């Protein structure tokens, strides 16, 4: 893929050609060799940045929620005398399997 630079209304526009059609591209590297961080992270538009930020927040939120649930589950069994409360909260099969290292059928 070869990138060509043209000027339209005194602005530099980069295009690439694949077979018979042309496409506007947003290069991640400037002409002087430095990295264009905006184009690298967003693909050249604010809308892409919003989408990437949303996906990252969803993934981080999911990981945080999962780790908090596992921590709460394990803390429930580490407190002496809490086994009956854990059985009610998580079910007797799961509580018994955690305490005795059994597998759940």
Secondary structure, DSSP 8 states (H G I E B T S, - for coil): -EEEEEEETTEEEEEEEETTEEEEE--SB-TTS-B-HHHHHHTTSHHHHHHHHHHHHHHHHHHHHHHHHHHHHHHHHHSTT-HHHHHHHH-HHHHHHHHHT----
